């Protein structure tokens, strides 16, 4: 392109009308056409049909140039109008069609860009009409054909101006190729304007204007050869109505007063008809453009508002929209609000990954929506919690809706090849205060979750219970800080002699005002408020240090191992195995002398809890399944959980001395244990007869009140308790 520009500069140094200037002028035009063809074939642009048309228009333009020059040399003058004018006029539509197709590209038509082009064309057209076209048409001394041809060029110039505007107003990035193409068109338009003015008001001198046409050819060739031309026409977004475009459109509207000032200043008769029509056309176009801009802004604003009120994942209403609708509903009535929390969702995330979890949330939203049939406002409040607002429902109707939702969620979900059964806890409440209504529904949902119910309706008693739990949680915090908790240890003995082998660690709480508080009362509260994590770590460290103290003071009479119960909440904590390892190291205790007891439900879901158990087993810690036989998939767990000890639940021991189902199950469990090489411990042994029967069935370890109650300091001696 640099070489082409140098040729254009050299052209200006040649004498006007010299044969060399003619050859250079037309040769450059032909070469530019060849380069445009080469660029199209090499880069294969998105708008290739438009580029081919543009190339055809270019060669038509060059052909007209050649005819003009050749006819001038042959005839000795340039007839006007002549065949070259016909070819020029045939080139314009082809160029314009090609440029329009390039500007449109692969996307839909952008009405905004077309209107912008029309506004600019109307402004320029007004100027042309007043100062060029109308004076030319009014000159009756000139032949009609010559006048029509003279008018045709500025008319095509106006259209070219509109197309250049369309090019620059299109959406997408402003690539270098686009700028070159637009600048070439603008320069060609400018030279056409100069040509028209020199023909209308003076004699044409040639050189500088021709050099401008040559530079336009060079720019077009450069646009076709640049690699960015392949992407012109590819949509990357809607064209912005920026400050530059606003200034351009505003400036064009000033052509009306500019024409009035120019005509008035020159003392000419003001062309009121042309000015009036131009003013009306510009006004209507600008109003249409601004109306479209305002409409687009309003649509985008509405879309943004809709997106701000919707959950990104499920498409349901989000918390913000739900609370707005709730405030509106409570302002005119007493609505019903349901809060729904999925059961086992965390385990799905842990076992199968967050992608499956997200798809499950979407499936739940779809099923709830299908069940409701548009009844009420369904929202996702965050995480795995959903909410439903029923603005006009009675208590009975609300309960019926909740029952339907609970039944719908009991059916399995097919998600990414997995069959998932989750269920949910649902709380429902009514009220006239939006904040308190949400709180009531939350309290009811919490009660449903802790009570294992499908749903609960709020009542004042639930508030009392929640308040009591909150108070108990606060007192537990103080109890842990003030040393009110203490540990007791229950013997685990060998059968039949009843010799102490291990001890199980249990926690007790003596409250200064309440007195003895049962673990059945405070441990579930600690599980729910998260205090069990800190409390469990204290139990672990204290028990390990106590065990090592017994080893130091009692030697061989001390228990061989000590067991500690670990909750599901503890196993779910990141780095739990590291906490256990640190506790063992701090007390100098070998890992294989610690037994960690976990329930079947704690590891049933797999995921983080199962990985924590596996990491503990890799440390050398023994793993015991507590209350074995009461879960839903006990035998399945033995295949996936690294187990060393099975603690057979008390329910299978209570009636062991009677023939029947319990004896059969107890027998089966000891056979399973022996077959897998595990240690079986029978829990809840309260009589000598039970101990004897267990021994006959094959049990070699037992635990229960018959052998010793949990105490702070068990008795260690060589003589065991008789079985």
Secondary structure, DSSP 8 states (H G I E B T S, - for coil): -HHHHHHHHHHTTS-TT-HHHHHHHHHHHHHHHHHHHHHHHHH--TTHHHHHHHHHHHHHHHHHHHHHHHHHHHHSS--SS-HHHHHHHHHHHHHHHHHHHHHHTTS---HHHHHHHHHHHHHHHHHHIIIIIHHHHH-TTS-HHHHHHHHHHHHHHHHHHHHHHHHHHSSS---HHHHHHHHHHHHHHHHHHHHHHHHHHS----HHHHHHHHHHHHHHHHHHHSGGGGGTT---S-----HHHHHHHHHHHTHHHHHHHHHHHTT----HHHHHHHHHHHHHHHHHHHHHHHHHHHHHHHHHHHHHTB-TTT-SB-HHHHHHHHHHHHHHS--EEEEEEESSHHHHHHHH-HHHHHHHHHHHHHHHHHHHTT-SEEEEEETTEEEEEESS--HHHHHHHHHHHHHHHTS-EEETTEEE---EEEEEEE-S-HHHHHHHHHHHHHHHHHTT-SEEE--HHHHHHHHHHHHHHHHHHHHHHHT-EEEEEEEEEETTTTEEEEEEEEEEEEETTTEEE-HHHHHHHHHHHSHHHHHHHHHHHHHHHHHHHHHHHHGGGS-SEEEEE--HHHHTSTTHHHHHHHHHHHHT--GGGEEEEEEHHHHHT-HHHHHHHHHHHHHT-EEEEEEETSSSSHHHHHHHS--SEEEE-GGGTTTTTSSSHHHHHHHHHHHHHHHTT-EEEE----SHHHHHHHHHHT--EE-STTT---BSS----SS----
